[in-house]
Amino acid sequence: MTPLETVAQELIEALKPLRFGAPVTHVYNPLEYAWEPHSRYLREYGQGRPEAVFLGMNPGPWGMAQTGIPFGEVNLARDWLNVAAPVGKPANEHPKRQILGFDSPRSEVSGARIWGWAKETWQQPKDFFDRFFVVNYCPLSFMEESGRNRTPDKLPAAERAPLFDACDRALYQTIEILQPRMVIGVGVFAEKRARTTLAGLDVEFGRILHPSPASPKANRGWAEAAMAELAALGIAVP
């Protein structure tokens, strides 16, 4: 087992005892039911020393929740990253958010933007991962009874505290292993968690625009905006 796989397994165990109340009715942990593609991703791409690590928030229902890969849009995770593998089911599956793994017909916009940009810019996964790695801060996906997604920052403080403790520890260990020069938050939340959690490490911090379709700026050209933000951080692309 690689060091990052060990961190992920320890995070799985740390999260098992946690419970979340209304309005959250369903909690998915793709590290558990999609462990096989997730471990393939870590083994294939997570054993280098990247220049920078991109840090997301938590899984989207049509991305990592389906594939186990951060921002894991089904088609790009399968056909470009080549990490497709059998995916199981969460213990309590929401009828409106069924897990179909790599057979899911839905495409996650955020994942399509991030990995589509990587594919267009570097062509080969190895060339991207020689310089970068992508992780999520929290592996859990939270849903309300309606199927609506609920992000970790919207949880009550009493539920956030133990969740963030476990995720902080995993993030700290991940960055100790990878030893990047910079951690780049994909969005404001991720940057804040990185700065708080990694304050004692010799690492720089930055942020790029989140690729969510809920962001008007991202919808006007996410890749161009991200490239400009990376250039401002001193990250040359490609």
Order of alpha helices (4+ residues) and beta strands (2+ residues): alpha-beta-alpha-alpha-beta-alpha-alpha-alpha-alpha-beta-beta-beta-alpha-beta-alpha-beta-alpha-alpha
